[in-house]
Amino acid sequence: MNQFPVVLASYFNHKNDPQRGILWDSDYSKLLPLVHSVVSRRVPIKIFHNCFTSLPEINNCEWIEVEADSTLTPNIVRYFKYLIYLTENLDKFESVFMVDSTDVEMLKNPFDHIKPGVLYVGDEIRSTVGRKWMQRTQGKYLDIPDYLQVISKHRNEVLINCGIIGGDILTIIKFLEQLTEYHTRYSKNLTTSSDMSVFNYTVWKHFKNIMNRGPHVNTRFKREERNRVAWWKHK
């Protein structure tokens, strides 16, 4: 069977967005910039959601309605849905990128450039792993025994961002298995955000030797940039 690359994104509003404190509207139009940027490069995209109706038919775009786990925040549920989907479709896909749905766009086809055994991640070039924001708003809610030790060890490294994650499917499944294990143990029933904290902890503890990031992966965070170098625009 032929295998293909795929982009996964999601939009869940069963609970408030823990970072903004609001419930997202059921408005699929917010995802269209991402969708069109992906399908225009002949890459399929799958959108997981729990709230849309009367969706447009777009070539190479599939809208997948699923039930969201009420014990997890919207930005955490996605990882569990992705893991189930990729595991069940292991023979269909060669590689995958998982990206935020409303503030990311594909600028260049990343699947022409990625190598097996590498975990590609977005970053925030002006921030570091040890920034006070993450400890103040996310890290302090976690009970992972060595969380502070791992984060402190890498506190001066560039902060990586969970809005862009990619690689070959076996690497991504391995990563998602580890990530969801931590979220199952430490993020259940939290009303605050833990995605950036657990993501950085997981990557720096288990995947730092195969991590790849930089200006070829994403534009400078929150700069609204477009260029011919980056695969992805992130805000």
N, C-alpha and C positions, 0 to 999 in steps of 0.2 A: 504493500500500500504506500502511495506517495505521502510524504510528510510535508507540512507547510509551517511557516511562521504564523504567529497570531499575536494580537494585542488584546489584553483584557483590561476592562475598566468597570467601574460600578457606581451606583447611585442608590443609596438607601436612606430612608427618612423615617424609620420606625422609632427613632429617638432623636433628641436634639444633637446637633453637631457639638461635640464637647469642647472644641476650640472656640467656636463663635457663640455658643449658648442659644442657638436658634434651631427651629425645625425647618429643614429645607422644603421648598415648594416642589410639587410634583410637575416639574417643568423640564421636559426632555431637550428643549431648545438650547439649554446651557451646555449640552454635550456635543452639539453639532459641529463646533469648530474642531474639536478633537476628531470626531468621526470622519469628517470630510478630509482632514489633513492626512488621515491614515488610508482611507479607501482610495484617495486620489493617487496614492503610490502603490496601488494594487495589493495592499496588505489587508487581510481580514481582521475585523475587530468584533469582539463579543462584549456586550454591555449587560452586566448583571444588575437587576433592580427589583424593587418590591412595590412600585407605586405608579408606573406609567400605564396609560391607556391610549388607544388610537395612535399607535406609533407609526412613523413613516417607514415605507419600504425603501431601503438604501442598499444598493448592491455591495456585497461583501461585509455588510453589517448585520449582526444577529442580536436581537434584544432577548435576553433570557430572564424571565421572571422567576424569582425564588423567594422562599420565606426567610425572613431575617431572624436570627437568634436574638430574642429580647434581652438576654443577659449580657450582650456585647454591644458596644457603641458602633455606629455605622462605619467608621473608618477601620474597625477591627474585623467586622463580619466578613469583609471582602476576602481576606486571606484564607478563611476556612472554605468559602465557596470556590475560590480559585483552586485550592488543593484538591478538593473533591472532583472538580471538573477536569483538571489536567490528569489526575490519576486515572479517571475513567476513560480518558481519550488519549492515552499515552502513545498509541500507535498513529495518531492523526497529525501530531504537531512535532516539529523539529526544534523549535525555539519559541520563546515567548517574552514579551515585555508587559509588565503590569504598571499602569500609570494612573495618576489622578485624572478624574473625568472632566473637570470644569476649568482647569487652569493650565493644562498641558496640551501642546500640539506637536505633531511630528513635522520636522523640517527636512529630514533626510532619512532614507530607509536604513535603519540600524542593522537590519538583518543581512545586509550586504557586507558587514564589517565585523560582526562578532565572532568570537572563537569559542570552541567547546571548553568546558571546565572553568569558565570565567563568570563571575557574578558582577554584572554592570549595575551601578547605582548612581542616582543623581546626587548632587552636593549643593551646599550653600557656601560659596567661596569666601564670603565675608564673615562666616561664623565658625566657631570651633566646637568640638564635642563637649567641652567643659562649660559651655555658656550657661549663665545663671538661669536663663529662661527655661531651659529643659529641666533643670533641677527644681525650679520653683513651681512650674505648672504641670510637670509630668513625673519626673523621677521620684519625687518624695512620696508618691502614692504606691510605689512598688515594693514588694517584699522579697525580691530576688536577693539571696544572701550576698552574692559578690557583685551586685550591680554597681555600687559606688567604686569598688576597687577597679573594675574593668573600665568604667567611664573615666576615672581619675588617671589611669595609666595612659589613656589616649586623649586626654583633655585638650592637648594642643593641636590635635589633628583637625583637618577640615571636617565640619559637620556634614554627614551624609543624610540624604533626604529620601524618605520612603515613598515619595510621589513618583519615582521612576526606578523600577527594578527589572532587570532582564538577564537573559542567558539561554543556554540550551535547556531543553525541558527537564533533563535529569538533574542538572544543577539547581534549577528553580524548584523542583519538587523536593529535593533534599533541603533546600533553604526554607521552604514553606512548612515542611514537617517540623523543623526545629523552631521556627517562629511561632507556629500555632500551638506547639507544646507549651511554650512560655506564656502565651496569651491565655491558654486554658487554665494554667495554674495561677496566674497573677493578674489577669485583666477582667475576670468575670465580675459582673455587677458593679464595675467602676462607673461613675458618672463623669469622671474627668478623662482627659485624653492620655493614652499610654503608648500610642503607636510609634512616635519618634523615639521614645526611650527604649522600648523593647527592640525596635528595629536596630538602633545603634548598638545596643548591648549584644544582640545576636550576631551582627556582622563583625564587630570588633573581637568578640570572644571566639567565634567559630569559623569565620569566613574571610578574615582580613588578608590571608595569604593569596586568595583568589579574587579579591575585590578589585574592580577597575572603575575609575571615575575620572572626571575632568572635563575640559571645555569641548571635547568631542562628544560627550554624552549629553550635556545640557548647557543651555545659555546661563548667564549669571542670574541667580535667583532674584525674582522681583525687579528685574530691570526692563522687562518687556522688549527683549532683544530678538532680533532675527538675523541669522548669519548663514554662511555656507559651510560652516565647520560642525556645528552641533547637530546631533540627531533629533533632539527634543528642545522645544521652548518651554520653560517652566515659569510662568507668570511674567 
